[in-house]
Amino acid sequence: MGGFNTSGKSLDFLRGCTIDFDLKSGMSETAETGKRYLSEMKGMFADEAAFDALLAKGDTLVYEFHGLPLPEHEGDLAFGCSIVYPGKVGDEYFMTKGHFHTILDTAEVYYCLSGSGYMLLENKDGDCSAHELTPGKAVYVPKGYAHRSVNTGAAEKLVTFFVFRADAGHDYGTIEQKGYRKLIVEADGKPVMTDNPKWR
Amino acid sequence: MGGFNTSGKSLDFLRGCTIDFDLKSGMSETAETGKRYLSEMKGMFADEAAFDALLAKGDTLVYEFHGLPLPEHEGDLAFGCSIVYPGKVGDEYFMTKGHFHTILDTAEVYYCLSGSGYMLLENKDGDCSAHELTPGKAVYVPKGYAHRSVNTGAAEKLVTFFVFRADAGHDYGTIEQKGYRKLIVEADGKPVMTDNPKWR
């Protein structure tokens, strides 16, 4: 916090506030993260046998992210950090579930603070691309594109600072039902984009 | 850039793109900055004699910022870095002009990458506050608030990464005519917030 004539509340989205996000880890002393464990990702990775084998070893944390209680108003902006852990399910790298915005034609900005990976994009017409993320790169997720962060680093977390319209909403269902058309997998020790055999 | 099936354009806000912003300096190899020199800030600092004396020594750079050619659509987001140079006009620290958004009820997020200072906020009812910026602090500029970045550091630039709705627009006129109700000035070697004697 700190400042002059501030409300003193740690979260004040009506008069203004500051929130700390560590420039390397993305973690905050003010705001808690929501957590996604492997068990919550069932069906999202292509190799189901590898998924079951990994889950049998323990329900590991795949990613976490801040979900601040912003007013869901078209003039407000939701923000925070996304932290994707390193790991693989078979050849497929750890990733977020990925989602469209419920208000489809709303964009999002991600600014990479540490780690390395890709932002996998796909729109409803089937246009797919993957944009490389390294520290200091901002990726623009255009209106109408589902987006998924993929951590291709061997050991480091992929940390991004994100901002999107607070009323945009999350549509996870489309991806959960259909999957992504493309995967980011390791081949010969390097990340490549391949077709998803399970896409329907 | 880098990635799979990207358009290869350095700026592609329809299919997605990455843009580099150095995590310390805020500067980009892809995107140029707009620049505000001291001569363009006439009338914005309280001490006009100090302003004239400083300008007589040379037309120094006060701040720069990215203005990317985003579609001005309510679903798009403008983003980039703001870089405020260290310096003072009399006792008043170097700062940005400050502005309301033309679509008044739209927020903005600033994430501080380096340097130190304050985000000075003021709404049309006269509610004023200043929020401290240090590396890793994000400040939420709520709907309806004019916002100005003030660099209170002795030698370092104040660098922030910002995001706002791309159709929000800039209303500089209100501040240019009326000024801010409050100033951030140095007193006994420290920043303080004081009343602006020129506010009208």
HADDOCK unambig.tbl for C-alpha pairs under 7 A between the chains (distance, minus, plus):
assign (segid A and resid 1 and name CA) (segid B and resid 132 and name CA) 6.71 0.50 0.50
assign (segid A and resid 2 and name CA) (segid B and resid 131 and name CA) 6.35 0.50 0.50
assign (segid A and resid 2 and name CA) (segid B and resid 132 and name CA) 5.34 0.50 0.50
assign (segid A and resid 3 and name CA) (segid B and resid 130 and name CA) 5.25 0.50 0.50
assign (segid A and resid 3 and name CA) (segid B and resid 131 and name CA) 4.54 0.50 0.50
assign (segid A and resid 3 and name CA) (segid B and resid 132 and name CA) 4.92 0.50 0.50
assign (segid A and resid 4 and name CA) (segid B and resid 129 and name CA) 5.60 0.50 0.50
assign (segid A and resid 4 and name CA) (segid B and resid 130 and name CA) 4.99 0.50 0.50
assign (segid A and resid 4 and name CA) (segid B and resid 131 and name CA) 6.70 0.50 0.50
assign (segid A and resid 4 and name CA) (segid B and resid 193 and name CA) 6.64 0.50 0.50
assign (segid A and resid 5 and name CA) (segid B and resid 129 and name CA) 4.90 0.50 0.50
assign (segid A and resid 5 and name CA) (segid B and resid 130 and name CA) 6.74 0.50 0.50
assign (segid A and resid 6 and name CA) (segid B and resid 129 and name CA) 5.49 0.50 0.50
assign (segid A and resid 6 and name CA) (segid B and resid 130 and name CA) 6.79 0.50 0.50
assign (segid A and resid 13 and name CA) (segid B and resid 140 and name CA) 6.64 0.50 0.50
assign (segid A and resid 13 and name CA) (segid B and resid 142 and name CA) 5.86 0.50 0.50
assign (segid A and resid 14 and name CA) (segid B and resid 142 and name CA) 5.58 0.50 0.50
assign (segid A and resid 15 and name CA) (segid B and resid 142 and name CA) 6.29 0.50 0.50
assign (segid A and resid 16 and name CA) (segid B and resid 140 and name CA) 5.27 0.50 0.50
assign (segid A and resid 16 and name CA) (segid B and resid 141 and name CA) 5.46 0.50 0.50
assign (segid A and resid 16 and name CA) (segid B and resid 142 and name CA) 5.62 0.50 0.50
assign (segid A and resid 17 and name CA) (segid B and resid 131 and name CA) 6.73 0.50 0.50
assign (segid A and resid 17 and name CA) (segid B and resid 139 and name CA) 5.65 0.50 0.50
assign (segid A and resid 17 and name CA) (segid B and resid 140 and name CA) 5.51 0.50 0.50
assign (segid A and resid 18 and name CA) (segid B and resid 131 and name CA) 6.65 0.50 0.50
assign (segid A and resid 18 and name CA) (segid B and resid 137 and name CA) 6.09 0.50 0.50
assign (segid A and resid 18 and name CA) (segid B and resid 138 and name CA) 5.31 0.50 0.50
assign (segid A and resid 18 and name CA) (segid B and resid 139 and name CA) 4.20 0.50 0.50
assign (segid A and resid 18 and name CA) (segid B and resid 140 and name CA) 6.27 0.50 0.50
assign (segid A and resid 19 and name CA) (segid B and resid 137 and name CA) 5.54 0.50 0.50
assign (segid A and resid 19 and name CA) (segid B and resid 138 and name CA) 5.19 0.50 0.50
assign (segid A and resid 19 and name CA) (segid B and resid 139 and name CA) 6.43 0.50 0.50
assign (segid A and resid 20 and name CA) (segid B and resid 136 and name CA) 5.59 0.50 0.50
assign (segid A and resid 20 and name CA) (segid B and resid 137 and name CA) 4.35 0.50 0.50
assign (segid A and resid 20 and name CA) (segid B and resid 138 and name CA) 6.07 0.50 0.50
assign (segid A and resid 21 and name CA) (segid B and resid 136 and name CA) 5.19 0.50 0.50
assign (segid A and resid 21 and name CA) (segid B and resid 137 and name CA) 6.10 0.50 0.50
assign (segid A and resid 22 and name CA) (segid B and resid 136 and name CA) 5.23 0.50 0.50
assign (segid A and resid 23 and name CA) (segid B and resid 136 and name CA) 5.22 0.50 0.50
assign (segid A and resid 75 and name CA) (segid B and resid 105 and name CA) 5.57 0.50 0.50
assign (segid A and resid 75 and name CA) (segid B and resid 106 and name CA) 4.02 0.50 0.50
assign (segid A and resid 75 and name CA) (segid B and resid 107 and name CA) 5.83 0.50 0.50
assign (segid A and resid 75 and name CA) (segid B and resid 143 and name CA) 6.46 0.50 0.50
assign (segid A and resid 76 and name CA) (segid B and resid 106 and name CA) 6.10 0.50 0.50
assign (segid A and resid 76 and name CA) (segid B and resid 107 and name CA) 5.24 0.50 0.50
assign (segid A and resid 76 and name CA) (segid B and resid 143 and name CA) 6.83 0.50 0.50
assign (segid A and resid 77 and name CA) (segid B and resid 107 and name CA) 6.37 0.50 0.50
assign (segid A and resid 77 and name CA) (segid B and resid 108 and name CA) 6.97 0.50 0.50
assign (segid A and resid 105 and name CA) (segid B and resid 75 and name CA) 5.55 0.50 0.50
assign (segid A and resid 106 and name CA) (segid B and resid 75 and name CA) 4.03 0.50 0.50
assign (segid A and resid 106 and name CA) (segid B and resid 76 and name CA) 6.09 0.50 0.50
assign (segid A and resid 107 and name CA) (segid B and resid 75 and name CA) 5.83 0.50 0.50
assign (segid A and resid 107 and name CA) (segid B and resid 76 and name CA) 5.23 0.50 0.50
assign (segid A and resid 107 and name CA) (segid B and resid 77 and name CA) 6.37 0.50 0.50
assign (segid A and resid 108 and name CA) (segid B and resid 77 and name CA) 6.97 0.50 0.50
assign (segid A and resid 129 and name CA) (segid B and resid 4 and name CA) 5.59 0.50 0.50
assign (segid A and resid 129 and name CA) (segid B and resid 5 and name CA) 4.92 0.50 0.50
assign (segid A and resid 129 and name CA) (segid B and resid 6 and name CA) 5.50 0.50 0.50
assign (segid A and resid 130 and name CA) (segid B and resid 3 and name CA) 5.25 0.50 0.50
assign (segid A and resid 130 and name CA) (segid B and resid 4 and name CA) 4.98 0.50 0.50
assign (segid A and resid 130 and name CA) (segid B and resid 5 and name CA) 6.75 0.50 0.50
assign (segid A and resid 130 and name CA) (segid B and resid 6 and name CA) 6.80 0.50 0.50
assign (segid A and resid 131 and name CA) (segid B and resid 2 and name CA) 6.33 0.50 0.50
assign (segid A and resid 131 and name CA) (segid B and resid 3 and name CA) 4.54 0.50 0.50
assign (segid A and resid 131 and name CA) (segid B and resid 4 and name CA) 6.70 0.50 0.50
assign (segid A and resid 131 and name CA) (segid B and resid 17 and name CA) 6.72 0.50 0.50
assign (segid A and resid 131 and name CA) (segid B and resid 18 and name CA) 6.64 0.50 0.50
assign (segid A and resid 132 and name CA) (segid B and resid 1 and name CA) 6.71 0.50 0.50
assign (segid A and resid 132 and name CA) (segid B and resid 2 and name CA) 5.32 0.50 0.50
assign (segid A and resid 132 and name CA) (segid B and resid 3 and name CA) 4.93 0.50 0.50
assign (segid A and resid 136 and name CA) (segid B and resid 20 and name CA) 5.59 0.50 0.50
assign (segid A and resid 136 and name CA) (segid B and resid 21 and name CA) 5.20 0.50 0.50
assign (segid A and resid 136 and name CA) (segid B and resid 22 and name CA) 5.23 0.50 0.50
assign (segid A and resid 136 and name CA) (segid B and resid 23 and name CA) 5.21 0.50 0.50
assign (segid A and resid 137 and name CA) (segid B and resid 18 and name CA) 6.09 0.50 0.50
assign (segid A and resid 137 and name CA) (segid B and resid 19 and name CA) 5.54 0.50 0.50
assign (segid A and resid 137 and name CA) (segid B and resid 20 and name CA) 4.34 0.50 0.50
assign (segid A and resid 137 and name CA) (segid B and resid 21 and name CA) 6.11 0.50 0.50
assign (segid A and resid 138 and name CA) (segid B and resid 18 and name CA) 5.29 0.50 0.50
assign (segid A and resid 138 and name CA) (segid B and resid 19 and name CA) 5.18 0.50 0.50
assign (segid A and resid 138 and name CA) (segid B and resid 20 and name CA) 6.05 0.50 0.50
assign (segid A and resid 139 and name CA) (segid B and resid 17 and name CA) 5.66 0.50 0.50
assign (segid A and resid 139 and name CA) (segid B and resid 18 and name CA) 4.19 0.50 0.50
assign (segid A and resid 139 and name CA) (segid B and resid 19 and name CA) 6.43 0.50 0.50
assign (segid A and resid 140 and name CA) (segid B and resid 13 and name CA) 6.65 0.50 0.50
assign (segid A and resid 140 and name CA) (segid B and resid 16 and name CA) 5.26 0.50 0.50
assign (segid A and resid 140 and name CA) (segid B and resid 17 and name CA) 5.51 0.50 0.50
assign (segid A and resid 140 and name CA) (segid B and resid 18 and name CA) 6.26 0.50 0.50
assign (segid A and resid 141 and name CA) (segid B and resid 16 and name CA) 5.45 0.50 0.50
assign (segid A and resid 142 and name CA) (segid B and resid 13 and name CA) 5.88 0.50 0.50
assign (segid A and resid 142 and name CA) (segid B and resid 14 and name CA) 5.58 0.50 0.50
assign (segid A and resid 142 and name CA) (segid B and resid 15 and name CA) 6.28 0.50 0.50
assign (segid A and resid 142 and name CA) (segid B and resid 16 and name CA) 5.62 0.50 0.50
assign (segid A and resid 143 and name CA) (segid B and resid 75 and name CA) 6.46 0.50 0.50
assign (segid A and resid 143 and name CA) (segid B and resid 76 and name CA) 6.84 0.50 0.50
assign (segid A and resid 163 and name CA) (segid B and resid 163 and name CA) 6.94 0.50 0.50
assign (segid A and resid 193 and name CA) (segid B and resid 4 and name CA) 6.64 0.50 0.50
